[in-house]
Amino acid sequence: MFKKLLIANRGEIALRIIRTCKEMGVRTVAVYSTADKESLHVRFADEAVCIGPSQSKDSYLNIQRILAAAEVTNADAIHPGYGFLSENSKFSALCRDHGIKFIGATPEQIDGMGDKSNAKETMKKAGVPTIPGSDGLLESIEQAKEIAKEIGYPVIMKATAGGGGRGMRVVWKEDEVENAWNSARTESAAAFGNDGLYMEKYIEEPRHIEIQIAGDQYGKVCHLSERDCSIQRRHQKLVEETPSPFMTDELRTKMGEAAKAAAQIINYEGVGTVEFLVDKHRNFYFMEMNTRIQVEHPVTEEVINYDLVKEQILIASGVPISGKDYIPTKAAIEVRINAEDVYKDFRPSPGKIKILHKPGGHGVRVDSHIYAGYSIPPYYDSMIAKLIVSAQTREEAIVKMERALSEFVIEGIETTIPLHQQLMKNEDFRKGNFTTAFMNDFKLK
């Protein structure tokens, strides 16, 4: 087992990792920017090293400073959390070169799954269903029109290096192709330094359902069932739950086997997630693989009593997994609490928290790094907490979430709590009648 683990991240996920490490007897090193000097992950780690100023590029994305912090503190492992450098193959490779264990995928696995067009070809070889589309990158507007005509409108153009909805354009008819091509390439180049695009059939009325998987160093893989992430705004997840209200036993079995096949073909090591789009006829298609811990991992933990961060660390240290597939024994829902003003187009709302009261009670969990008096910096992602509830049924979980949200008091800033309160009361949501387009028509009161 590792003696000392450096967490190359911040906020709630850094604190989450520290808690598991303490329970495992592993010492921790926090890294922080000057803006995060008062963050709880700095306070609760065994050691803390400042790695630069507020901007991410000068701190949490600065590989050399993070590796220097690991060297100075004699850390023998680095956990990247999610976001930042968690899926950076160069970082994974440099950790390996410096004799530091990267708690995550190998550089080869990250590269294999990070480029979406390459990942799609790999999935085809594994027999995993993929969405009809271009073979590799599009070379011209004319080629885009030909492929769109062949697979049928609507189609969607996607940035090969994309994420978070950037560099994506839905095209409903041929005379929209050129404009979509130009705008998607411009946005992709600005966001990722890569203007490569590929095309897929646009799946109408889709659900976004992902399968949690784990693989060890000995070729064994298991799946930990599904999470439904269909409640999204501009491709950013708002609510996650398991089991999916759309799932059947037959579909879970098929998707679980497909997710394992996806992991096995790249000899995946660690905890990861295979994401699928599922159409209204319950046909499912590979979307992408995240070679890291997910924001929504607590949803799975709560229904199968499984510490996924602990599992990551054990796998990285060479411990084999059981290989057992898990099925949810109860229901769990997670909502993301963001520092945003939902009545002003979700404008970020950084600032000082004056009053804070977190909900509690049986089956209620809050993952967060905030406290009364803490100032939320404007430099990073706006998520400040995750509220997770679990119960015997989905109906009970929704009622529990309503109760927990009514207890969650954050004053001094605006948050997304009002949005979630209204979501929980929505009849279509309560019936499980929603797709990824649900929020397009959702009206805040």
VODO-186564 format. One record per residue (C-alpha): residue number from 1; residue in one letter; y negated, z negated, x negated. Coordinates in steps of 0.02 Angstrom, whole numbers, plus 50000, padded with zeros to 5 digits. Layout:
<pts>
@k = NUM; r = A; v = Y; w = Z; u = X
...
</pts>
This chain:
<pts>
@k = 1; r = M; v = 50000; w = 50000; u = 50000
@k = 2; r = F; v = 49822; w = 50033; u = 49945
@k = 3; r = K; v = 49725; w = 49890; u = 49868
@k = 4; r = K; v = 49551; w = 49949; u = 49913
@k = 5; r = L; v = 49493; w = 50083; u = 50036
@k = 6; r = L; v = 49321; w = 50162; u = 50041
@k = 7; r = I; v = 49258; w = 50221; u = 50210
@k = 8; r = A; v = 49157; w = 50382; u = 50192
@k = 9; r = N; v = 49074; w = 50365; u = 50361
@k = 10; r = R; v = 48958; w = 50255; u = 50465
@k = 11; r = G; v = 48936; w = 50172; u = 50633
@k = 12; r = E; v = 49074; w = 50131; u = 50755
@k = 13; r = I; v = 49214; w = 50227; u = 50667
@k = 14; r = A; v = 49176; w = 50141; u = 50500
@k = 15; r = L; v = 49184; w = 49972; u = 50586
@k = 16; r = R; v = 49345; w = 50025; u = 50675
@k = 17; r = I; v = 49428; w = 50068; u = 50510
@k = 18; r = I; v = 49369; w = 49905; u = 50429
@k = 19; r = R; v = 49451; w = 49803; u = 50567
@k = 20; r = T; v = 49620; w = 49884; u = 50543
@k = 21; r = C; v = 49608; w = 49868; u = 50354
@k = 22; r = K; v = 49574; w = 49681; u = 50368
@k = 23; r = E; v = 49729; w = 49661; u = 50476
@k = 24; r = M; v = 49830; w = 49757; u = 50346
@k = 25; r = G; v = 49763; w = 49655; u = 50199
@k = 26; r = V; v = 49673; w = 49806; u = 50124
@k = 27; r = R; v = 49501; w = 49772; u = 50049
@k = 28; r = T; v = 49360; w = 49888; u = 50107
@k = 29; r = V; v = 49207; w = 49971; u = 50033
@k = 30; r = A; v = 49068; w = 50030; u = 50148
@k = 31; r = V; v = 48947; w = 50166; u = 50096
@k = 32; r = Y; v = 48779; w = 50178; u = 50181
@k = 33; r = S; v = 48614; w = 50269; u = 50182
@k = 34; r = T; v = 48449; w = 50177; u = 50173
@k = 35; r = A; v = 48433; w = 50201; u = 50361
@k = 36; r = D; v = 48596; w = 50108; u = 50389
@k = 37; r = K; v = 48562; w = 49956; u = 50282
@k = 38; r = E; v = 48571; w = 49841; u = 50435
@k = 39; r = S; v = 48724; w = 49923; u = 50514
@k = 40; r = L; v = 48874; w = 49813; u = 50553
@k = 41; r = H; v = 48994; w = 49915; u = 50448
@k = 42; r = V; v = 48892; w = 49865; u = 50296
@k = 43; r = R; v = 48897; w = 49682; u = 50346
@k = 44; r = F; v = 49084; w = 49671; u = 50380
@k = 45; r = A; v = 49154; w = 49771; u = 50234
@k = 46; r = D; v = 49209; w = 49675; u = 50080
@k = 47; r = E; v = 49089; w = 49778; u = 49973
@k = 48; r = A; v = 48948; w = 49899; u = 50012
@k = 49; r = V; v = 48865; w = 50035; u = 49908
@k = 50; r = C; v = 48704; w = 50127; u = 49952
@k = 51; r = I; v = 48733; w = 50312; u = 49923
@k = 52; r = G; v = 48562; w = 50386; u = 49961
@k = 53; r = P; v = 48418; w = 50412; u = 50081
@k = 54; r = S; v = 48426; w = 50437; u = 50269
@k = 55; r = Q; v = 48467; w = 50623; u = 50281
@k = 56; r = S; v = 48654; w = 50656; u = 50293
@k = 57; r = K; v = 48649; w = 50790; u = 50157
@k = 58; r = D; v = 48585; w = 50660; u = 50035
@k = 59; r = S; v = 48708; w = 50523; u = 50082
@k = 60; r = Y; v = 48859; w = 50544; u = 50197
@k = 61; r = L; v = 48881; w = 50727; u = 50150
@k = 62; r = N; v = 48851; w = 50699; u = 49963
@k = 63; r = I; v = 49026; w = 50711; u = 49889
@k = 64; r = Q; v = 48976; w = 50663; u = 49713
@k = 65; r = R; v = 48890; w = 50503; u = 49767
@k = 66; r = I; v = 49036; w = 50451; u = 49876
@k = 67; r = L; v = 49162; w = 50483; u = 49735
@k = 68; r = A; v = 49050; w = 50387; u = 49615
@k = 69; r = A; v = 49050; w = 50240; u = 49736
@k = 70; r = A; v = 49240; w = 50247; u = 49742
@k = 71; r = E; v = 49251; w = 50251; u = 49552
@k = 72; r = V; v = 49130; w = 50106; u = 49528
@k = 73; r = T; v = 49220; w = 49996; u = 49654
@k = 74; r = N; v = 49396; w = 50048; u = 49597
@k = 75; r = A; v = 49444; w = 50110; u = 49770
@k = 76; r = D; v = 49614; w = 50195; u = 49771
@k = 77; r = A; v = 49594; w = 50277; u = 49942
@k = 78; r = I; v = 49456; w = 50355; u = 50048
@k = 79; r = H; v = 49455; w = 50364; u = 50238
@k = 80; r = P; v = 49332; w = 50497; u = 50300
@k = 81; r = G; v = 49333; w = 50448; u = 50486
@k = 82; r = Y; v = 49277; w = 50595; u = 50595
@k = 83; r = G; v = 49132; w = 50714; u = 50571
@k = 84; r = F; v = 49040; w = 50722; u = 50404
@k = 85; r = L; v = 49171; w = 50761; u = 50268
@k = 86; r = S; v = 49329; w = 50727; u = 50370
@k = 87; r = E; v = 49381; w = 50910; u = 50373
@k = 88; r = N; v = 49304; w = 50964; u = 50207
@k = 89; r = S; v = 49440; w = 51038; u = 50098
@k = 90; r = K; v = 49334; w = 51024; u = 49941
@k = 91; r = F; v = 49315; w = 50837; u = 49968
@k = 92; r = S; v = 49502; w = 50817; u = 49998
@k = 93; r = A; v = 49539; w = 50916; u = 49839
@k = 94; r = L; v = 49416; w = 50817; u = 49733
@k = 95; r = C; v = 49491; w = 50654; u = 49794
@k = 96; r = R; v = 49661; w = 50718; u = 49738
@k = 97; r = D; v = 49591; w = 50774; u = 49570
@k = 98; r = H; v = 49517; w = 50599; u = 49542
@k = 99; r = G; v = 49679; w = 50510; u = 49587
@k = 100; r = I; v = 49608; w = 50441; u = 49749
@k = 101; r = K; v = 49713; w = 50459; u = 49908
@k = 102; r = F; v = 49621; w = 50552; u = 50046
@k = 103; r = I; v = 49673; w = 50476; u = 50212
@k = 104; r = G; v = 49691; w = 50641; u = 50301
@k = 105; r = A; v = 49753; w = 50817; u = 50281
@k = 106; r = T; v = 49778; w = 50908; u = 50116
@k = 107; r = P; v = 49651; w = 51040; u = 50061
@k = 108; r = E; v = 49777; w = 51176; u = 50105
@k = 109; r = Q; v = 49804; w = 51109; u = 50280
@k = 110; r = I; v = 49618; w = 51090; u = 50312
@k = 111; r = D; v = 49585; w = 51269; u = 50255
@k = 112; r = G; v = 49731; w = 51335; u = 50355
@k = 113; r = M; v = 49668; w = 51259; u = 50517
@k = 114; r = G; v = 49480; w = 51261; u = 50482
@k = 115; r = D; v = 49459; w = 51448; u = 50494
@k = 116; r = K; v = 49494; w = 51487; u = 50676
@k = 117; r = S; v = 49552; w = 51666; u = 50652
@k = 118; r = N; v = 49676; w = 51613; u = 50516
@k = 119; r = A; v = 49734; w = 51467; u = 50624
@k = 120; r = K; v = 49770; w = 51584; u = 50769
@k = 121; r = E; v = 49881; w = 51694; u = 50661
@k = 122; r = T; v = 49974; w = 51540; u = 50599
@k = 123; r = M; v = 50003; w = 51482; u = 50778
@k = 124; r = K; v = 50073; w = 51651; u = 50827
@k = 125; r = K; v = 50201; w = 51635; u = 50687
@k = 126; r = A; v = 50246; w = 51461; u = 50753
@k = 127; r = G; v = 50273; w = 51530; u = 50928
@k = 128; r = V; v = 50127; w = 51432; u = 50999
@k = 129; r = P; v = 50039; w = 51524; u = 51144
@k = 130; r = T; v = 49871; w = 51595; u = 51093
@k = 131; r = I; v = 49731; w = 51674; u = 51192
@k = 132; r = P; v = 49731; w = 51866; u = 51189
@k = 133; r = G; v = 49593; w = 51931; u = 51077
@k = 134; r = S; v = 49545; w = 52016; u = 50915
@k = 135; r = D; v = 49660; w = 52017; u = 50765
@k = 136; r = G; v = 49545; w = 51932; u = 50642
@k = 137; r = L; v = 49357; w = 51955; u = 50632
@k = 138; r = L; v = 49257; w = 52085; u = 50727
@k = 139; r = E; v = 49186; w = 52221; u = 50616
@k = 140; r = S; v = 49060; w = 52303; u = 50734
@k = 141; r = I; v = 48986; w = 52306; u = 50908
@k = 142; r = E; v = 49090; w = 52461; u = 50947
@k = 143; r = Q; v = 49251; w = 52372; u = 50899
@k = 144; r = A; v = 49198; w = 52224; u = 51006
@k = 145; r = K; v = 49176; w = 52338; u = 51156
@k = 146; r = E; v = 49346; w = 52420; u = 51128
@k = 147; r = I; v = 49438; w = 52254; u = 51118
@k = 148; r = A; v = 49346; w = 52184; u = 51269
@k = 149; r = K; v = 49396; w = 52336; u = 51371
@k = 150; r = E; v = 49576; w = 52318; u = 51314
@k = 151; r = I; v = 49597; w = 52132; u = 51357
@k = 152; r = G; v = 49480; w = 52136; u = 51507
@k = 153; r = Y; v = 49316; w = 52050; u = 51548
@k = 154; r = P; v = 49258; w = 51914; u = 51541
@k = 155; r = V; v = 49276; w = 51885; u = 51354
@k = 156; r = I; v = 49202; w = 51758; u = 51235
@k = 157; r = M; v = 49136; w = 51786; u = 51059
@k = 158; r = K; v = 49159; w = 51639; u = 50941
@k = 159; r = A; v = 49099; w = 51597; u = 50766
@k = 160; r = T; v = 49248; w = 51588; u = 50648
@k = 161; r = A; v = 49170; w = 51438; u = 50560
@k = 162; r = G; v = 49103; w = 51364; u = 50722
@k = 163; r = G; v = 49107; w = 51200; u = 50815
@k = 164; r = G; v = 49011; w = 51105; u = 50947
@k = 165; r = G; v = 48983; w = 51261; u = 51050
@k = 166; r = R; v = 48872; w = 51347; u = 50922
@k = 167; r = G; v = 48899; w = 51533; u = 50891
@k = 168; r = M; v = 48988; w = 51556; u = 51059
@k = 169; r = R; v = 48940; w = 51683; u = 51193
@k = 170; r = V; v = 49027; w = 51727; u = 51357
@k = 171; r = V; v = 49017; w = 51913; u = 51400
@k = 172; r = W; v = 49048; w = 51967; u = 51579
@k = 173; r = K; v = 49021; w = 52156; u = 51564
@k = 174; r = E; v = 49002; w = 52291; u = 51433
@k = 175; r = D; v = 48812; w = 52304; u = 51434
@k = 176; r = E; v = 48802; w = 52121; u = 51379
@k = 177; r = V; v = 48906; w = 52145; u = 51221
@k = 178; r = E; v = 48767; w = 52198; u = 51102
@k = 179; r = N; v = 48650; w = 52055; u = 51145
@k = 180; r = A; v = 48791; w = 51928; u = 51134
@k = 181; r = W; v = 48846; w = 51999; u = 50965
@k = 182; r = N; v = 48672; w = 51986; u = 50891
@k = 183; r = S; v = 48629; w = 51813; u = 50955
@k = 184; r = A; v = 48799; w = 51737; u = 50912
@k = 185; r = R; v = 48793; w = 51804; u = 50734
@k = 186; r = T; v = 48616; w = 51741; u = 50708
@k = 187; r = E; v = 48659; w = 51567; u = 50773
@k = 188; r = S; v = 48821; w = 51558; u = 50674
@k = 189; r = A; v = 48736; w = 51610; u = 50511
@k = 190; r = A; v = 48601; w = 51478; u = 50535
@k = 191; r = A; v = 48723; w = 51339; u = 50582
@k = 192; r = F; v = 48868; w = 51373; u = 50465
@k = 193; r = G; v = 48810; w = 51497; u = 50334
@k = 194; r = N; v = 48941; w = 51618; u = 50401
@k = 195; r = D; v = 48907; w = 51751; u = 50535
@k = 196; r = G; v = 49089; w = 51803; u = 50560
@k = 197; r = L; v = 49141; w = 51821; u = 50742
@k = 198; r = Y; v = 49305; w = 51844; u = 50833
@k = 199; r = M; v = 49339; w = 51880; u = 51017
@k = 200; r = E; v = 49454; w = 51805; u = 51146
@k = 201; r = K; v = 49492; w = 51825; u = 51330
@k = 202; r = Y; v = 49380; w = 51702; u = 51424
@k = 203; r = I; v = 49490; w = 51581; u = 51521
@k = 204; r = E; v = 49416; w = 51549; u = 51692
@k = 205; r = E; v = 49429; w = 51377; u = 51773
@k = 206; r = P; v = 49501; w = 51302; u = 51614
@k = 207; r = R; v = 49549; w = 51123; u = 51575
@k = 208; r = H; v = 49528; w = 51060; u = 51398
@k = 209; r = I; v = 49686; w = 50963; u = 51358
@k = 210; r = E; v = 49734; w = 50904; u = 51185
@k = 211; r = I; v = 49896; w = 50834; u = 51113
@k = 212; r = Q; v = 49890; w = 50691; u = 50987
@k = 213; r = I; v = 50015; w = 50716; u = 50847
@k = 214; r = A; v = 50070; w = 50624; u = 50690
@k = 215; r = G; v = 50165; w = 50694; u = 50541
@k = 216; r = D; v = 50229; w = 50607; u = 50384
@k = 217; r = Q; v = 50259; w = 50662; u = 50205
@k = 218; r = Y; v = 50441; w = 50700; u = 50241
@k = 219; r = G; v = 50422; w = 50837; u = 50372
@k = 220; r = K; v = 50443; w = 50728; u = 50526
@k = 221; r = V; v = 50322; w = 50756; u = 50671
@k = 222; r = C; v = 50299; w = 50671; u = 50840
@k = 223; r = H; v = 50176; w = 50690; u = 50983
@k = 224; r = L; v = 50086; w = 50547; u = 51069
@k = 225; r = S; v = 50053; w = 50635; u = 51233
@k = 226; r = E; v = 49893; w = 50713; u = 51300
@k = 227; r = R; v = 49710; w = 50679; u = 51329
@k = 228; r = D; v = 49605; w = 50774; u = 51456
@k = 229; r = C; v = 49433; w = 50811; u = 51385
@k = 230; r = S; v = 49372; w = 50931; u = 51519
@k = 231; r = I; v = 49215; w = 50833; u = 51566
@k = 232; r = Q; v = 49094; w = 50909; u = 51441
@k = 233; r = R; v = 48912; w = 50959; u = 51426
@k = 234; r = R; v = 48871; w = 51107; u = 51315
@k = 235; r = H; v = 49045; w = 51092; u = 51238
@k = 236; r = Q; v = 49014; w = 50909; u = 51193
@k = 237; r = K; v = 49143; w = 50790; u = 51268
@k = 238; r = L; v = 49078; w = 50654; u = 51384
@k = 239; r = V; v = 49235; w = 50580; u = 51463
@k = 240; r = E; v = 49415; w = 50578; u = 51401
@k = 241; r = E; v = 49570; w = 50514; u = 51490
@k = 242; r = T; v = 49758; w = 50503; u = 51486
@k = 243; r = P; v = 49867; w = 50553; u = 51570
@k = 244; r = S; v = 49779; w = 50708; u = 51629
@k = 245; r = P; v = 49771; w = 50717; u = 51820
@k = 246; r = F; v = 49818; w = 50901; u = 51801
@k = 247; r = M; v = 49975; w = 50867; u = 51698
@k = 248; r = T; v = 50155; w = 50885; u = 51755
@k = 249; r = D; v = 50310; w = 50823; u = 51665
@k = 250; r = E; v = 50363; w = 51002; u = 51630
@k = 251; r = L; v = 50192; w = 51051; u = 51561
@k = 252; r = R; v = 50184; w = 50895; u = 51451
@k = 253; r = T; v = 50352; w = 50936; u = 51375
@k = 254; r = K; v = 50302; w = 51116; u = 51338
@k = 255; r = M; v = 50132; w = 51069; u = 51266
@k = 256; r = G; v = 50206; w = 50927; u = 51164
@k = 257; r = E; v = 50336; w = 51043; u = 51086
@k = 258; r = A; v = 50202; w = 51174; u = 51050
@k = 259; r = A; v = 50091; w = 51044; u = 50966
@k = 260; r = K; v = 50235; w = 50987; u = 50856
@k = 261; r = A; v = 50275; w = 51166; u = 50809
@k = 262; r = A; v = 50093; w = 51189; u = 50759
@k = 263; r = A; v = 50102; w = 51037; u = 50645
@k = 264; r = Q; v = 50271; w = 51081; u = 50572
@k = 265; r = I; v = 50225; w = 51257; u = 50519
@k = 266; r = I; v = 50089; w = 51188; u = 50403
@k = 267; r = N; v = 50192; w = 51034; u = 50351
@k = 268; r = Y; v = 50055; w = 50927; u = 50425
@k = 269; r = E; v = 50032; w = 50754; u = 50351
@k = 270; r = G; v = 49931; w = 50624; u = 50446
@k = 271; r = V; v = 49863; w = 50599; u = 50620
@k = 272; r = G; v = 49789; w = 50752; u = 50705
@k = 273; r = T; v = 49756; w = 50837; u = 50870
@k = 274; r = V; v = 49807; w = 51008; u = 50936
@k = 275; r = E; v = 49684; w = 51066; u = 51068
@k = 276; r = F; v = 49727; w = 51185; u = 51210
@k = 277; r = L; v = 49642; w = 51274; u = 51353
@k = 278; r = V; v = 49746; w = 51267; u = 51512
@k = 279; r = D; v = 49710; w = 51389; u = 51653
@k = 280; r = K; v = 49723; w = 51354; u = 51839
@k = 281; r = H; v = 49903; w = 51417; u = 51839
@k = 282; r = R; v = 49948; w = 51291; u = 51702
@k = 283; r = N; v = 49966; w = 51424; u = 51568
@k = 284; r = F; v = 49908; w = 51346; u = 51404
@k = 285; r = Y; v = 49834; w = 51425; u = 51249
@k = 286; r = F; v = 49802; w = 51357; u = 51074
@k = 287; r = M; v = 49618; w = 51327; u = 51041
@k = 288; r = E; v = 49607; w = 51233; u = 50876
@k = 289; r = M; v = 49682; w = 51093; u = 50773
@k = 290; r = N; v = 49579; w = 50945; u = 50716
@k = 291; r = T; v = 49650; w = 50879; u = 50553
@k = 292; r = R; v = 49572; w = 50705; u = 50571
@k = 293; r = I; v = 49557; w = 50556; u = 50686
@k = 294; r = Q; v = 49469; w = 50599; u = 50850
@k = 295; r = V; v = 49323; w = 50509; u = 50930
@k = 296; r = E; v = 49433; w = 50483; u = 51083
@k = 297; r = H; v = 49585; w = 50410; u = 50993
@k = 298; r = P; v = 49567; w = 50239; u = 51081
@k = 299; r = V; v = 49619; w = 50320; u = 51246
@k = 300; r = T; v = 49791; w = 50355; u = 51173
@k = 301; r = E; v = 49800; w = 50186; u = 51085
@k = 302; r = E; v = 49773; w = 50093; u = 51248
@k = 303; r = V; v = 49916; w = 50177; u = 51343
@k = 304; r = I; v = 50052; w = 50175; u = 51210
@k = 305; r = N; v = 50004; w = 50018; u = 51110
@k = 306; r = Y; v = 49986; w = 50116; u = 50949
@k = 307; r = D; v = 49854; w = 50087; u = 50813
@k = 308; r = L; v = 49817; w = 50264; u = 50755
@k = 309; r = V; v = 49708; w = 50212; u = 50608
@k = 310; r = K; v = 49847; w = 50098; u = 50545
@k = 311; r = E; v = 49967; w = 50243; u = 50565
@k = 312; r = Q; v = 49852; w = 50355; u = 50463
@k = 313; r = I; v = 49849; w = 50229; u = 50321
@k = 314; r = L; v = 50038; w = 50201; u = 50326
@k = 315; r = I; v = 50073; w = 50388; u = 50323
@k = 316; r = A; v = 49955; w = 50412; u = 50176
@k = 317; r = S; v = 50043; w = 50273; u = 50081
@k = 318; r = G; v = 50211; w = 50359; u = 50104
@k = 319; r = V; v = 50285; w = 50265; u = 50252
@k = 320; r = P; v = 50390; w = 50378; u = 50365
@k = 321; r = I; v = 50352; w = 50388; u = 50551
@k = 322; r = S; v = 50481; w = 50350; u = 50686
@k = 323; r = G; v = 50479; w = 50528; u = 50749
@k = 324; r = K; v = 50480; w = 50465; u = 50928
@k = 325; r = D; v = 50376; w = 50557; u = 51057
@k = 326; r = Y; v = 50271; w = 50444; u = 51167
@k = 327; r = I; v = 50232; w = 50458; u = 51352
@k = 328; r = P; v = 50089; w = 50359; u = 51433
@k = 329; r = T; v = 50149; w = 50205; u = 51527
@k = 330; r = K; v = 49979; w = 50177; u = 51610
@k = 331; r = A; v = 49808; w = 50260; u = 51625
@k = 332; r = A; v = 49654; w = 50249; u = 51515
@k = 333; r = I; v = 49478; w = 50323; u = 51523
@k = 334; r = E; v = 49344; w = 50329; u = 51388
@k = 335; r = V; v = 49160; w = 50367; u = 51412
@k = 336; r = R; v = 49041; w = 50401; u = 51269
@k = 337; r = I; v = 48881; w = 50300; u = 51274
@k = 338; r = N; v = 48746; w = 50403; u = 51190
@k = 339; r = A; v = 48566; w = 50356; u = 51151
@k = 340; r = E; v = 48498; w = 50495; u = 51261
@k = 341; r = D; v = 48384; w = 50508; u = 51412
@k = 342; r = V; v = 48491; w = 50592; u = 51545
@k = 343; r = Y; v = 48338; w = 50622; u = 51655
@k = 344; r = K; v = 48246; w = 50716; u = 51518
@k = 345; r = D; v = 48376; w = 50847; u = 51473
@k = 346; r = F; v = 48475; w = 50722; u = 51369
@k = 347; r = R; v = 48335; w = 50700; u = 51243
@k = 348; r = P; v = 48386; w = 50584; u = 51099
@k = 349; r = S; v = 48321; w = 50407; u = 51119
@k = 350; r = P; v = 48324; w = 50317; u = 50951
@k = 351; r = G; v = 48238; w = 50149; u = 50935
@k = 352; r = K; v = 48264; w = 49961; u = 50936
@k = 353; r = I; v = 48388; w = 49880; u = 51053
@k = 354; r = K; v = 48301; w = 49732; u = 51133
@k = 355; r = I; v = 48440; w = 49666; u = 51245
@k = 356; r = L; v = 48627; w = 49701; u = 51236
@k = 357; r = H; v = 48769; w = 49639; u = 51344
@k = 358; r = K; v = 48940; w = 49720; u = 51322
@k = 359; r = P; v = 49067; w = 49717; u = 51464
@k = 360; r = G; v = 49231; w = 49624; u = 51447
@k = 361; r = G; v = 49384; w = 49571; u = 51543
@k = 362; r = H; v = 49565; w = 49627; u = 51551
@k = 363; r = G; v = 49589; w = 49809; u = 51502
@k = 364; r = V; v = 49410; w = 49834; u = 51439
@k = 365; r = R; v = 49372; w = 49886; u = 51260
@k = 366; r = V; v = 49206; w = 49927; u = 51178
@k = 367; r = D; v = 49202; w = 50015; u = 51008
@k = 368; r = S; v = 49025; w = 50003; u = 50942
@k = 369; r = H; v = 48917; w = 49953; u = 50795
@k = 370; r = I; v = 48761; w = 49906; u = 50893
@k = 371; r = Y; v = 48686; w = 49734; u = 50924
@k = 372; r = A; v = 48527; w = 49659; u = 50996
@k = 373; r = G; v = 48388; w = 49690; u = 50871
@k = 374; r = Y; v = 48474; w = 49840; u = 50792
@k = 375; r = S; v = 48368; w = 49996; u = 50770
@k = 376; r = I; v = 48459; w = 50159; u = 50805
@k = 377; r = P; v = 48404; w = 50285; u = 50673
@k = 378; r = P; v = 48355; w = 50462; u = 50726
@k = 379; r = Y; v = 48453; w = 50549; u = 50588
@k = 380; r = Y; v = 48631; w = 50550; u = 50654
@k = 381; r = D; v = 48739; w = 50585; u = 50806
@k = 382; r = S; v = 48673; w = 50498; u = 50961
@k = 383; r = M; v = 48837; w = 50413; u = 51009
@k = 384; r = I; v = 48815; w = 50224; u = 50995
@k = 385; r = A; v = 48968; w = 50158; u = 51088
@k = 386; r = K; v = 49132; w = 50203; u = 51171
@k = 387; r = L; v = 49185; w = 50110; u = 51327
@k = 388; r = I; v = 49372; w = 50118; u = 51358
@k = 389; r = V; v = 49467; w = 50047; u = 51507
@k = 390; r = S; v = 49652; w = 50044; u = 51545
@k = 391; r = A; v = 49749; w = 50004; u = 51703
@k = 392; r = Q; v = 49915; w = 50041; u = 51788
@k = 393; r = T; v = 49847; w = 50194; u = 51880
@k = 394; r = R; v = 49703; w = 50317; u = 51864
@k = 395; r = E; v = 49627; w = 50252; u = 52025
@k = 396; r = E; v = 49627; w = 50074; u = 51958
@k = 397; r = A; v = 49554; w = 50134; u = 51793
@k = 398; r = I; v = 49408; w = 50219; u = 51881
@k = 399; r = V; v = 49368; w = 50061; u = 51979
@k = 400; r = K; v = 49378; w = 49959; u = 51819
@k = 401; r = M; v = 49263; w = 50082; u = 51731
@k = 402; r = E; v = 49136; w = 50066; u = 51872
@k = 403; r = R; v = 49140; w = 49877; u = 51853
@k = 404; r = A; v = 49127; w = 49884; u = 51663
@k = 405; r = L; v = 48981; w = 50006; u = 51668
@k = 406; r = S; v = 48888; w = 49891; u = 51788
@k = 407; r = E; v = 48903; w = 49752; u = 51657
@k = 408; r = F; v = 48848; w = 49860; u = 51510
@k = 409; r = V; v = 48665; w = 49818; u = 51479
@k = 410; r = I; v = 48566; w = 49905; u = 51342
@k = 411; r = E; v = 48378; w = 49884; u = 51347
@k = 412; r = G; v = 48246; w = 49957; u = 51232
@k = 413; r = I; v = 48318; w = 50133; u = 51230
@k = 414; r = E; v = 48384; w = 50258; u = 51357
@k = 415; r = T; v = 48573; w = 50287; u = 51368
@k = 416; r = T; v = 48700; w = 50393; u = 51460
@k = 417; r = I; v = 48764; w = 50244; u = 51561
@k = 418; r = P; v = 48679; w = 50306; u = 51723
@k = 419; r = L; v = 48768; w = 50474; u = 51706
@k = 420; r = H; v = 48939; w = 50391; u = 51690
@k = 421; r = Q; v = 48906; w = 50277; u = 51838
@k = 422; r = Q; v = 48871; w = 50429; u = 51946
@k = 423; r = L; v = 49021; w = 50523; u = 51875
@k = 424; r = M; v = 49140; w = 50383; u = 51922
@k = 425; r = K; v = 49079; w = 50392; u = 52103
@k = 426; r = N; v = 49095; w = 50581; u = 52115
@k = 427; r = E; v = 49231; w = 50631; u = 52239
@k = 428; r = D; v = 49290; w = 50783; u = 52141
@k = 429; r = F; v = 49306; w = 50680; u = 51982
@k = 430; r = R; v = 49399; w = 50543; u = 52074
@k = 431; r = K; v = 49521; w = 50671; u = 52144
@k = 432; r = G; v = 49547; w = 50750; u = 51972
@k = 433; r = N; v = 49471; w = 50911; u = 52035
@k = 434; r = F; v = 49371; w = 50974; u = 51886
@k = 435; r = T; v = 49366; w = 51101; u = 51744
@k = 436; r = T; v = 49264; w = 51119; u = 51585
@k = 437; r = A; v = 49124; w = 51193; u = 51694
@k = 438; r = F; v = 49112; w = 51035; u = 51801
@k = 439; r = M; v = 48949; w = 50973; u = 51724
@k = 440; r = N; v = 48863; w = 51141; u = 51752
@k = 441; r = D; v = 48844; w = 51098; u = 51936
@k = 442; r = F; v = 48833; w = 50909; u = 51921
@k = 443; r = K; v = 48669; w = 50844; u = 51991
@k = 444; r = L; v = 48599; w = 50679; u = 51929
@k = 445; r = K; v = 48521; w = 50566; u = 52060
</pts>
